[in-house]
Amino acid sequence: MKIRAREFFYPANLLSLSRLIVVIPLWHLIRINTPEGNVWLFWIAVFGILSDILDGYLSRKFNQVTDLGIVLDPIADKIGMAVLMLALLFFRDFPLSLALLLIYRDVMIMAVGWFTLRHTDRPIMANVWGKVNTVILAYTIFLMMIGVTGTAYEIGLVLSYIIIPVSGFAYMRVGEKVLYRDGGSPLWYRLIIGGITLLALLLIWKVA
């Protein structure tokens, strides 16, 4: 993987970096829970969603698809969503089991991504399921931030419980294809991932 300093200033990568930076005011605004703060939360959430859509478009439009962008985009999504859920968990009574499920998924994705990059020098590219996961979670979190707790929120909550493991499984499959592209049996990879996941689900069920 090759990363050059100028790549940090590409429009798409700047957008991804901005999503990492805004987690600081997001945490503060969720914690203070004021009407004015919630208005700012609304606009920051809109910015985050739009930037997530635009960064991929801009990187392709300007022919600036880079290893940095491939790694930075999903990391920004995962850290941003994890911080949001933790803040809502601590200050807005967000479901503990959903927060733990997302944190486990993101930790596993980062671990597999790091392991794959270390052993193959090929980053795992984001896939459509990761984007769907981000959109559904953003929808659910957005409704909670503005105080909507009716049917619309319940639907988002159910979809979130479904999409988190589905998107995580999709990422593990992509990682498997990258790791074993040149041959070999993925049996141990599947057993380790499956065993860790089963243990994590049992712990989440007990804690939550």
Protein Blocks (a to p, Z undefined) as FASTA:
>chain_A
ZZdfklmmgmklmmmmmmmmmmmmmmmmmmnopaklmmmmmmmmmmmmmmmmmmmmmmmm
nopacfklmmmmmmmmmmmmmmmmmmmmmmnopafklmmmmmmmmmmmmmmmmmmmmmno
pacdddfklmmmmmmmmmmmmmmmnopabfklmmmmmmmmmmmmmmmmmmmmmmmmmmmm
ngcjfklmmmmmmmmmmmmmmmmmmmZZ
